[in-house]
Amino acid sequence: MRVFSADCRSFITPVNYQRTAPNVISGFLRPIQNVVFSLVYPFFGVNARAYFLMHVVLHAANASLFFLFCRLFVPISLAFLAGVMFAFYPNVSWLPWIGTVQNSLATLFLLLAGFAFWKSAHNIHNHVFLSSRASYYGVAWLSLSGFLFLISLLSREIGIFLPFWIFLGAYAYAPHKKSKQPVVTPGPFFLATIIYTLMRLWAFGIRTIPRTIYNLTLRYPVLAKYFGNKATVITIVPPAQIPHATITAPAQKTAPACDYIVQKIQLWAQKLSVWTESLFNLHTNTCFLKVFSICFLLCLCVALVLAYRNNKKLFCWLLFGTACTMWPGVLTYPCPRYLNVTYPFIIFILIYGMFLLWRDKKPWPMAFGALLIVCSLLLTDYGLFENRHQLKASAQSTWGTKERFDAFFAAHTFEPDANFVLLSSPLSQIYRAFFRPILGT
């Protein structure tokens, strides 16, 4: 069978959504997912259930590892809540899509790298290397954490900015100004990032750097003024400028400044709404849900500010780490599968905030701690309900599509060397439009 493949987004207008040729940024270098598929295939072949269960097992393993990691910092009850939240609160409706195993693998190896990094911190005394047996173990654990971080990048490059977060933490919590901690601690992680970058350059070639800039100008047209080609910017020519045109474009009035400000506020409010839905799995498609989401986030912010009032440096550092894991969502759109590494940061901020409030042993901090617990339970319960509903709908849709394909191939016969053109799309409406004429639906 000869297979031809293409991405339907290459044929969508406007041109800003066209997909450029593979380059240093937009090209996919994620071989670990293929390694996992190669391990599953000899035992189960192309049985879709096996790959789905494998993905579920990976997600469960990540939730368990996150529980063990939180257990290092908070009591077991809060750590258990953290594990349950990671398992059920985020939007995991993408689990049946086996092509997204890369997200779970990246999270798995990042959590393992976090464990190894923790062990290294407890085996290196006063950050003086090779001075004792414990220091040898510390260097080994630190090297292992860097290697696991490299494997995570080769699964998916979600955490590529985390070395800067580790450097900032090592610098902020260095015992004295002349300490080598800010240089030594993040060293293996920066080395892993350099190795991964060189691998991308080797895989896609240095000549693809201009295509990389072109890809960035497609996503951010403002960059085209400085780096991009003029052809990458969409310009609409008025009819008056077209030769032999008899229609003239009407003069446009300059919008007042207040209207411009209102439009910008509406635009940012819309973006904030989309990010809120992705980060907290809260839907804002009705007025009631929008009001509820706003009140929920306000209560959450007030409780967290009070929880970290004596640990402002830690709070800012954790927020910076959360921002570092939002790649590539900030370049494209905040899809939950792009933010799989972000959820542990959000949950840890919530859980450790509860711990700080309960540790005060005062009435009002404990009251806000109880508020955080209630918010976390609401997120978990709502996420569990939404995920069950969406996974069920996805399974029914996929099974219905399979039945229509089975009926099509049962009614038609093909030669062994027949050519097939398979058009697949992550966008369900385009997917249905492609196959509706064939399947008669």
C-alpha positions in Angstrom: 0.0 0.0 0.0 1.4 3.4 -0.9 0.3 6.2 1.4 0.3 9.9 0.7 -0.2 12.2 3.6 -0.8 15.9 4.0 -1.9 18.3 6.7 -5.3 19.9 6.1 -4.1 23.1 7.8 -1.9 23.7 4.7 -5.1 24.4 2.7 -6.9 26.6 5.3 -7.1 30.3 4.8 -6.0 32.8 6.0 -2.4 32.2 5.2 -1.3 32.8 8.9 -2.5 29.3 9.6 -0.6 27.7 6.9 2.1 25.2 8.0 5.6 25.9 6.9 8.2 23.3 6.0 9.9 21.7 9.0 12.4 23.9 10.7 14.4 24.3 13.9 11.3 25.5 15.9 8.2 24.0 14.3 9.8 20.7 13.2 9.0 17.6 15.4 12.0 15.9 16.9 10.2 13.5 19.4 11.7 10.0 18.9 10.8 8.7 22.4 7.2 8.3 21.4 8.2 6.1 18.5 10.4 4.1 20.8 7.4 3.4 23.1 5.2 2.5 20.1 8.0 0.1 18.9 7.9 -1.6 22.3 4.1 -2.0 22.3 3.7 -3.1 18.6 5.4 -6.6 18.8 3.0 -7.7 21.5 -0.3 -6.0 20.5 0.1 -5.1 16.8 -2.2 -2.3 15.8 -4.8 -3.0 18.5 -6.0 0.5 19.4 -7.1 -0.6 22.9 -3.6 -1.5 23.8 -2.2 1.9 22.9 -5.1 3.6 24.7 -4.5 1.5 27.9 -0.8 2.2 27.6 -1.6 6.0 27.6 -3.9 5.6 30.6 -1.2 3.7 32.5 1.3 6.5 31.7 -1.1 9.1 33.0 -1.8 7.1 36.2 2.0 6.7 36.7 2.4 10.4 36.4 -0.3 11.0 39.0 1.4 8.5 41.3 4.8 10.0 40.8 3.4 13.5 41.5 1.9 12.2 44.7 5.3 10.8 45.8 7.0 14.1 44.9 4.6 16.2 46.8 5.0 13.8 49.8 8.5 15.2 50.1 7.2 18.7 51.0 3.7 18.3 52.5 1.8 15.8 54.7 0.5 12.6 53.1 -3.1 13.8 53.1 -2.3 16.9 51.0 0.0 14.9 48.8 -2.8 12.4 48.1 -5.1 15.3 47.2 -2.4 16.6 44.8 -2.2 13.2 43.1 -5.9 12.9 42.7 -6.1 16.4 41.4 -3.5 15.7 38.7 -5.3 12.5 37.7 -8.8 14.0 37.3 -8.9 17.8 37.3 -7.1 18.7 34.0 -8.8 18.2 30.7 -7.6 14.7 29.6 -10.0 14.2 26.8 -7.0 13.8 24.6 -6.0 10.4 26.2 -7.6 8.3 23.4 -5.5 10.2 20.9 -2.3 8.0 20.9 -0.4 10.6 19.0 -0.3 12.7 22.2 1.6 10.1 24.2 4.5 12.4 23.9 2.9 14.8 26.4 2.6 12.1 29.1 6.1 10.9 28.4 7.6 14.4 28.7 5.8 14.8 32.1 6.9 11.3 33.2 10.6 12.0 32.6 10.4 15.5 34.1 9.0 14.1 37.3 11.7 11.5 37.4 14.3 14.2 36.8 12.8 16.1 39.7 13.3 13.1 42.0 16.9 12.7 40.9 17.5 16.4 41.4 16.0 16.2 44.9 18.4 13.3 45.7 21.3 15.2 44.4 20.5 18.2 46.7 20.5 15.9 49.7 23.8 14.2 48.8 25.9 17.2 47.9 26.9 18.9 51.2 27.6 22.6 51.1 27.9 22.4 47.3 31.5 21.3 47.6 31.9 18.5 45.0 34.0 15.4 45.3 34.8 16.1 48.9 33.0 13.0 50.4 31.3 9.9 49.4 27.9 11.6 49.7 29.1 14.2 47.2 30.0 11.5 44.7 26.4 10.3 44.9 25.2 13.8 44.6 27.1 14.3 41.4 25.7 11.0 40.0 22.1 12.0 40.9 22.6 15.5 39.4 23.9 13.9 36.2 21.0 11.5 36.1 18.6 14.4 36.4 20.1 16.1 33.4 19.9 12.9 31.4 16.3 12.4 32.3 15.6 16.0 31.4 17.1 15.3 27.9 14.9 12.3 27.5 11.9 14.5 28.4 12.9 17.0 25.7 13.2 14.2 23.2 9.6 13.2 24.2 8.3 16.7 23.7 10.2 20.0 24.2 7.7 21.4 26.7 10.2 22.0 29.5 12.9 23.6 27.4 12.9 26.8 29.4 13.0 25.1 32.8 16.9 25.4 33.1 16.4 29.1 33.5 13.9 28.5 36.2 16.3 26.2 38.1 19.1 28.8 37.6 16.9 31.6 39.1 16.0 29.4 42.1 19.7 28.4 42.7 20.7 32.1 42.5 17.8 33.3 44.8 18.5 30.6 47.4 22.3 30.6 47.2 23.8 30.6 50.7 26.2 33.5 49.9 27.1 35.7 46.9 30.3 33.8 46.1 28.5 30.4 46.0 28.9 28.2 43.0 25.4 26.9 43.4 23.8 29.0 40.6 26.4 27.7 38.1 26.7 24.1 39.2 23.1 23.2 40.0 21.5 24.0 36.7 24.6 22.9 34.7 23.3 19.4 33.6 20.0 20.9 32.5 21.6 23.6 30.4 23.9 20.9 28.9 20.9 18.8 28.1 19.2 21.8 26.4 22.4 22.5 24.3 22.6 18.9 23.2 18.9 18.9 22.3 19.3 22.1 20.3 22.3 20.7 18.4 20.3 17.6 17.6 17.6 19.8 16.2 20.1 21.7 14.1 21.5 18.4 12.9 18.1 16.9 12.1 16.6 19.9 10.3 19.8 21.7 9.1 21.2 25.1 9.7 19.7 26.2 6.4 16.2 25.9 8.0 16.9 28.9 10.3 15.4 31.3 7.7 12.3 29.1 7.6 12.3 29.3 11.4 12.1 33.1 11.3 9.4 32.8 8.6 7.4 30.5 10.8 7.6 33.0 13.7 6.5 35.9 11.4 3.4 33.8 10.4 2.4 33.4 14.1 3.5 37.0 15.0 3.0 39.3 12.0 4.5 42.2 13.9 7.9 40.4 13.6 7.7 40.6 9.8 8.6 44.3 10.1 12.1 43.4 11.4 12.9 39.8 10.4 10.4 38.5 7.9 9.8 38.8 4.2 7.2 41.3 3.0 5.4 38.4 1.3 4.6 36.9 4.6 2.4 39.7 5.6 -1.2 39.6 4.4 -2.2 42.8 2.6 -5.7 43.4 1.2 -5.6 45.6 -1.9 -8.6 48.1 -2.2 -10.5 47.8 -5.4 -9.4 51.4 -6.3 -5.8 50.2 -6.7 -6.7 47.3 -9.0 -6.3 48.1 -12.7 -9.5 48.7 -14.7 -11.5 48.7 -11.5 -14.6 50.9 -11.4 -15.4 50.4 -7.7 -13.7 52.6 -5.1 -13.2 51.7 -1.5 -15.2 53.8 0.9 -13.2 56.1 3.2 -12.7 54.6 6.7 -13.2 56.8 9.7 -10.6 56.7 12.4 -12.0 54.9 15.5 -12.0 57.0 18.7 -9.3 56.1 21.2 -11.9 54.9 23.7 -13.3 52.4 21.1 -9.8 51.1 20.5 -9.2 50.7 24.3 -12.5 48.8 24.6 -11.6 46.5 21.7 -8.3 45.7 23.3 -9.9 45.0 26.6 -12.4 42.7 25.0 -9.6 40.9 23.1 -7.5 40.3 26.2 -10.6 39.3 28.2 -11.3 36.7 25.5 -7.8 35.4 25.7 -8.0 35.3 29.5 -11.2 33.3 29.2 -9.5 30.8 26.9 -6.5 30.4 29.2 -8.8 30.0 32.2 -10.7 27.2 30.5 -7.4 25.4 29.7 -5.6 25.9 33.0 -8.5 25.3 35.3 -10.8 23.2 33.1 -13.6 25.7 33.7 -16.0 26.4 30.9 -17.3 30.0 30.4 -19.8 29.4 27.6 -22.7 30.8 29.7 -23.1 34.0 31.7 -23.5 32.1 35.0 -20.3 30.1 34.4 -18.4 33.3 33.5 -19.5 34.9 36.8 -18.7 31.7 38.7 -15.2 31.5 37.1 -14.4 35.1 37.9 -15.5 34.7 41.6 -13.6 31.4 41.8 -10.4 32.8 40.5 -10.7 35.9 42.7 -11.1 33.7 45.8 -8.2 31.5 44.7 -5.9 34.5 44.1 -6.7 36.1 47.5 -6.1 32.8 49.3 -2.8 32.2 47.6 -1.6 35.7 48.3 -2.3 35.3 51.9 -0.8 31.8 52.0 2.5 33.0 50.5 2.6 36.4 52.3 5.7 35.3 54.1 7.2 33.4 51.2 6.9 35.9 48.4 10.2 34.8 46.8 9.1 31.2 46.7 5.7 32.2 45.2 7.3 34.3 42.5 9.7 31.5 41.7 6.9 29.0 41.3 4.9 31.3 39.1 7.9 31.8 36.9 8.3 28.0 36.6 4.6 27.8 35.7 5.2 30.3 32.9 8.3 28.4 31.7 6.1 25.2 31.1 3.5 27.0 28.9 5.6 26.4 25.8 4.4 25.9 23.1 0.9 27.0 24.2 2.0 30.7 24.1 3.0 30.3 20.5 -0.1 28.5 19.3 -3.1 28.2 21.6 -3.5 27.0 25.2 -4.5 23.4 24.3 -4.6 21.2 27.5 -2.3 18.6 25.9 0.3 21.4 25.4 0.1 22.3 29.1 0.4 18.8 30.7 3.6 19.8 32.4 2.0 23.1 33.6 -0.6 21.4 35.8 1.8 19.9 38.3 3.1 23.5 39.0 -0.4 24.8 39.4 -1.4 22.0 41.7 1.8 22.2 43.8 1.2 26.0 44.3 -2.3 25.2 45.6 -1.3 22.3 47.8 1.8 24.0 49.3 -0.4 27.1 49.9 -2.8 24.9 51.9 0.1 23.6 53.9 1.4 27.1 54.7 -2.0 28.3 55.9 -2.7 25.2 58.1 0.8 25.5 59.6 0.0 29.0 61.0 -2.5 27.4 63.5 -4.5 30.6 63.5 -8.2 30.9 62.8 -8.3 33.1 59.7 -5.3 31.4 57.9 -6.9 28.1 58.6 -10.2 29.4 57.2 -8.5 30.4 53.9 -6.7 27.0 53.9 -10.1 25.4 54.1 -11.2 27.7 51.2 -8.3 26.4 49.1 -9.2 22.8 49.9 -12.8 23.5 48.8 -11.6 25.1 45.6 -9.4 22.1 44.9 -12.2 19.6 45.6 -14.5 21.6 43.3 -11.9 21.6 40.5 -11.3 17.8 40.9 -15.0 17.0 40.9 -15.9 19.2 38.0 -12.9 17.9 36.1 -13.9 14.3 36.7 -17.4 15.0 35.5 -16.2 16.9 32.3 -13.6 14.3 31.5 -16.0 11.4 31.8 -18.5 13.2 29.5 -15.9 14.2 26.9 -14.2 10.8 26.9 -17.5 9.0 26.4 -18.5 11.4 23.6 -15.1 10.9 21.9 -15.3 7.1 22.2 -18.9 7.1 20.7 -17.8 9.3 17.8 -14.7 7.2 17.1 -16.6 4.0 17.2 -19.3 5.4 14.9 -16.7 6.5 12.4 -15.1 3.0 12.5 -18.4 1.3 11.8 -19.0 3.6 8.7 -15.5 2.7 7.4 -16.1 -1.0 8.0 -19.3 -0.8 6.0 -17.5 1.1 3.2 -14.7 -1.4 2.8 -17.2 -4.3 3.1 -19.1 -2.9 0.2 -16.1 -2.3 -2.1 -13.2 -4.4 -3.1 -9.7 -3.1 -4.0 -6.7 -4.5 -5.7 -3.7 -5.5 -3.5 -1.6 -2.7 -5.0 -4.3 0.0 -4.8 -3.3 3.5 -3.8 -5.0 5.2 -0.9 -5.1 8.9 -0.1 -5.8 9.3 3.7 -6.8 12.8 4.8 -6.8 13.1 8.6 -7.3 16.2 10.7 -7.4 17.1 14.4 -10.4 19.3 13.5 -13.5 17.2 13.7 -15.6 19.4 11.4 -13.0 19.2 8.6 -12.6 15.5 9.2 -16.3 14.9 8.7 -16.4 17.2 5.7 -13.7 15.1 4.0 -15.4 11.7 4.5 -19.1 12.6 4.3 -19.3 12.1 0.5 -17.5 8.8 0.7 -19.4 7.3 3.7 -22.7 8.7 2.6 -23.4 10.5 5.9 
